[in-house]
Amino acid sequence: MSNKEKLHEIAKALVSPRKGILAADQSPRTMNKQLAALGLPPESEIRRKYRQLLFTTPGIEEFVTGVILHDGTIRNHCDDGTQFSDFLIAKGIIPIIKVDAGTVPFHGFEGEVITQGLDNLQDRLQEYYDMGARAAKFRTVFNISDTTPTEQNMMFDCTTLARYCQLCHEVGIVPMVEPEVIFSGSHSLERAEEVTTAVLVKLFEVLQWYKIDLEGVILKSSMVLAGSEHPQQTSPADVAAATIRTFKNSVPATIPGIVFLSGGQTPQRATENLDAIAELEAQEKDLPWELAFSFSRGLEQPVQEAWKGDDANIGVAQDELLKRLRLNSMADQGTYEVSMED
C-alpha cells in the first residue's frame, strides 16, 4: 500500500460511523486550571493520573476512533510503564498529536491572533510518528466582531495550515485542520455563519492552491451558532441548518470527514446540537462527508466533576465518560433524546 493510500485509510478510520474523537490535548496550563477548579494542586502526577483514568476506561474503543494528545501526554505512561500511545494502539485507537504552539497577537491587527507551531515541525512530526502517532491536529483561532476576522488574518493562518498539511503528509501523518471560530461574543447566528463560511472557503482555497491531498485531511470545525453573549441563543434545529448550509457552501466533497469541537458549549448542549445536525444530515441524504464529534469539555467536564482527584471515584468517573460517549454516539446517529441524560 502506498503512503497516499495509507493516509486515506487512516483518515476514513478516524471518522468511522457512530464513533468520535476524544480531545485530551489540554496544555499543562489549561489542565492545571481545570485541576484548580476541583481544588487540586497543579502537579504533573495528578495530570498523568487523570489522563490514565480516561484512557483505561473499559470499552472506550467502542465509541472512540482516536485520542488527541499533548506533547507531554504522548511521552507519558500508565502505572505499569506502558506508554499511553502504545496502550491506545493496543485498544485499536489512533494516537493523534497536537502540534501547534498556541496563539500570539497578530501585530497591527487589533483583536486578532495567529497560531505558531511550524518551527522544527518536520522533525517533531517524525518523532511523534516513531511514538505511534498517525494523525495530528493544528488549531487556528478566528474571533468574530463587526470587523474581524480580516482577510489578512484568514490568509495568514490558512497558509500556515497548508504548510502544516504538507509536512504531515511527507511524514505519513493525517493532518486535522482546526480553524476554530470562537463561540464567545455577542454576534448573531447570521454573523457566525458568514464568518465560518468565509474562513472555510479561504481554507480550502489555500489548501488546494498548495496541492494538498484533501482525501488525507480531516476538518475539525466549530458548529455555527450565535455567540455566547447574544440575547437570542440558537435552537438545535437552527444550529443544524446553519452548520449544514455552511459546509455545503464551503467544504469540498473530497474531504472524508468533519468532526465537531464543543467550543465552550455545555456537554448536554453540544450533544443536542450534534443530534440535530445528524437528523438533518439524514434528511439531506447526499452529503459527501462523514460527520462526527471531537469534544474535550463536552466529554470531560462530567468526568472531572465525578473524579475530584480521588482514586475511590475512578470507576464512577469512567462511567461518566462512557455515558457521554454513548450519548454522543447516539447523537451522531440522530437517535439521542434529552430524556437519556437521566
Buried (B, 14 or more C-beta within 10 A) or exposed (E): EEEEEBBBBBBBBBBBEBBBBBBBBBBBEEBBEBBEEBEBEBEEEBBBBBBBBBBBBEEBBBBBBBBBBBBBBBBBBBEEEBBBBBBBBEBEBBBBBBBBBEBEEBEEBEBBBBBEBBEEBEEBBBBBBEBBBBBBBBBBBBBBBEEBBBEEBBBBBBBBBBBBBBBBBEBBBBBBBBBBBBBEBEBBBEBBBBBBBBBBBBBBBBBEEEEBBBBBBBBBBBBBBBBBEBEEBBBBEBBBBBBBBBBEEBBBEBBBBBBBBBBBBEBBBBBBBBBBBBBBBEEEEEBEBBBBBBBBBBBBBBBBEBBEBEEEBBBEBBBBBBBBBBBBBBBBBBEBEEEEEE
